[in-house]
Amino acid sequence: MYLTFALDQSTQKLFFEKTLMPKFFALIPAAGSGSRMGHELPKQYLTLNNRPMIYYAISTLYHDPHISQILVILAPSDNDWAKYDWSEFSRKLTIYKCGGKTRAQSVQNGLSEARHKNIVDENDWILVHDAARPCLTSDQLDKLIKEIADDAVGGLLAVPVADTLKRSNSEQRVSCTESREHLWQAQTPQMFRYHLLSKALYQTANTTITDDASAIEALGLHPKLVLSDAYNFKVTYQQDLSLAELILHNRKNT
């Protein structure tokens, strides 16, 4: 016996789109200590305009209509997260205390945990974003998703290198000037399918990688570069905090 459904064409189209269309998940690895900041408090909790830095990354991701869920990966020993009120993001926010010693390990552990709990599917998109990039805009995020959603490999936000690059010797003197032609500075989010990113991180587990795109490249694949701008910079040193605060303050006022 067969079941038949009396669905009009528009209803059928909507049903299959919802059934087959991959979802978009954001993942924020936030298990690091931010040692280069010279601060006892982990970098993601440093204050920017009276809020912890990670708040701004979460907020931009939360308000994007494409993003189904935001996975924040904390260190198992994290005691700072609970000190803040995250209730405004509760509809999309999931916290895993499974962070590793490296960024790549934290991402891999987070992906494994989400898959184990049947939150993500093999074909879903994962957008990995740094907690220390608080100035990401909704326009940049929307541009990345739209340009990568149909790409076979995935991609990342990036900006062409503008400065002249000098290579130093052991005495911190200029050894040579490097060509900046075709060089880009990688940013985040970096967006790849769950199955591809998981495979790439697993196969590069014993090598040093500094971003997710590097793991994908190790598979012989070529992620797409999506033009961003310098405002989406990574807060790394103490002086970066003041610049980030200024940018965020100006945006709030305009």
N, C-alpha and C positions, 0 to 999 in steps of 0.2 A: 504494500500500500504506500502511496506517495502523498506527501503533504504539498498542497498548492497554496500559494499566497497571491491574493488579489491586490497587488500593489501597482499603483500607477507608475509611470516611468520616472517622475521626479522623486518619488518616495524610494524607489529601488536605487536610484543614483545616490541619494543621501545615505541609505543603509550601507551600500558597498563602500562609500567614501569613509564612513565612520569605522567600518570593519577593517579596511585595508590600509588606511592612511596611518603612517607612523606618527608617534607623538614626539614632542620635544621636551627633553629634561635638561635642566641646568644642574651642574655639579660644581660646588665650591670646595676645593681642598683647603682646609683651615686648621691644619694640625701642626704647622710650623711655629718656631719660636721667634722668628724675625731678629736673629742675633745681630745682623748688620745695623740695626737701628740703635743698638746700645741701650736698650730699655728692658727692664725686668718683665713688663707686661707683654704678652705676645702681640705681634704687630697688628693683627686683625682687630684687636680691641683698643688700640690707641684712639684717642678722642679726636674727631673732626667735627667742629661746629656742634659740640655737645652730644655727639652720637659716636658709637664705636665705628671704626672704619668699615667693617664688614657690612654694616647696616645699608650703606649706599649701594653696594653690589647686589645685595638681596633685593632692595627696593626696585631697582631698575629691571631686574629679571622678573620679579613678581608682577609688575604692572604690564609686562608684555603678554598680549593675548595668546601668543603661540605656546608659551611655556606652561606645561601641565603641572610640573612639580619641580621644586628646588631641593636638591640634596646637599646638605652641608656636612662635610666630613671633619670631625674634630678628633683631637688626640684623646686616647682613653683616659688620660689623667686631667682633662680639661675641667677646671672648676670655675671658669670665668663666664661661660655662656649663660649659665642660669642666673647671673646677676642682672641681666637685662630683660626687658619686656619685649617679646617678639610676637605678641598676640595679633598684631595687625597683619602679619604674614601667615597666620596659622593655616589658612585654607590650602596653601601650596607648599608649606615648609615641612621637610623631614630631616631629622638629625640622626647621624650615625657616629658613634664614638669608636671608630675603627681606623683612625689615621695611622699611617706608617712613619718610618724614619725619613723618607723622602717624599717629595711631591708626587712622583710617579706611583709610589706604593700607596699613598693615600687615595689617589684616583682609582687605582686598581682594586683596592679593598672596598671602596665605596660602590664601584660597579658590581662587584661580586655580591655584596650585601643586598643591593637593590634587586639583582636578578634572583637571588635566593628567596627573597620575599615576594617574588612575582610582581614587582612594581614596574619593571621595564621589560620590553620584548627585544629580541635579537635585532630587529630592524629599526628600532627607535633611534632618534638622534640624541646625542649627548653633547651639551655645550659646556665645556670646562672653562670656568672663569676664575681669575685670581681674586681673592678677597682684598688684595692690596691694589686693585684698580678701581677706586671708588668713583672715578669720573666718567665711566662708560655711559653713553647716552642711549636713549630709546631709539633714536634714528640709526645709530651705529649697529645696535642689536638687530633691528628690523632689516637693515641692509644685509647683514651677514646671513640671516635666516633665509631671506628671499633669494640670494645669490647661490646659496649652497644646497637648498632643499632638494634640488633635482640633480645634484652632482654625484657622480659615481664614487668619488673618494671622500670628499669633505673639504674643509678649509678653515681659514683663520683670518681674523683682522690683522692688518699689518700696515706699516708705513714705509715708503722708500727712504733709505738712508740719505740724509741731506748733508751731514758734516763730513769734512775731510777726515779720513781714517789713518792713524799713525800706528805702526807696529813698533813696540819698544824692545830694547835689548835688556839684559839682566841688570844694567845700571840705570834703567829708566831713562835712557836716551833714545831718540828716534833711530830705529833701525831702517825703516823704509816707509813709504806712503803706499797704502793699499787702494786699489781702484774700488770705488763705490758703485760702479755700474752693475745693475741688476741685483744690488743688495737691498734687502728689506729688513726692517726691525719687527720681529714678531710680537703680537699682542694677544690678548684673549678678549672674548671667548674664542675657543678653538672647537670646531664642530665636526663630529664624526659619528658614524653609526655605532651602536653598542657593540655589535659582534666584531667589527673591524678594530675598534679601539681596544677592546679587551684582548683580542689576539695580538695586537701590536705591543701592548704593555707586557703581556706574558712573555713574548719572545725576546723582549729587550730588558727583562728583569735583572739580568746580571751585567748590564751596561749602564753607563751614566747618560741620562737624557735630561734635558732641562725644560722641555715642553712636550705636549702630546703629539704635535706635528712631527717631532723628531722620531718618535716611535713609529708613526705611520710611514715616514720616509725610509726607515730601516727595512720595511717590507718591500721596498722598491717602488712605492707609490708616490704620487706628486700632488700634495694638497694644494687647493686653490687659494691664492692670496686675494683678500678682499680689502680694498683701500679704506683705511681708517684715517685718523688724524692724531696729532701729538698730544691732545688733551687726555687721551685714554692711556696715560702713562702709569707705570708701576711705582708705587711709593716704596722706596728702598732705603733711603737715607733720611736722617732727621730733617734736613732742609726741604725734602719733598713734601712734608706735612703742611708747611705753610702755603705752598703753591696749591696743593689739593684743597685746602680750606678756602683759599681765595676763589678758585674756580667754582666750587660748590656754593659758596656764599653769593657770588654774582649770578649764578643760575637761579637760585632761590628768589633773588630780588627782581629778576627779569621774567 
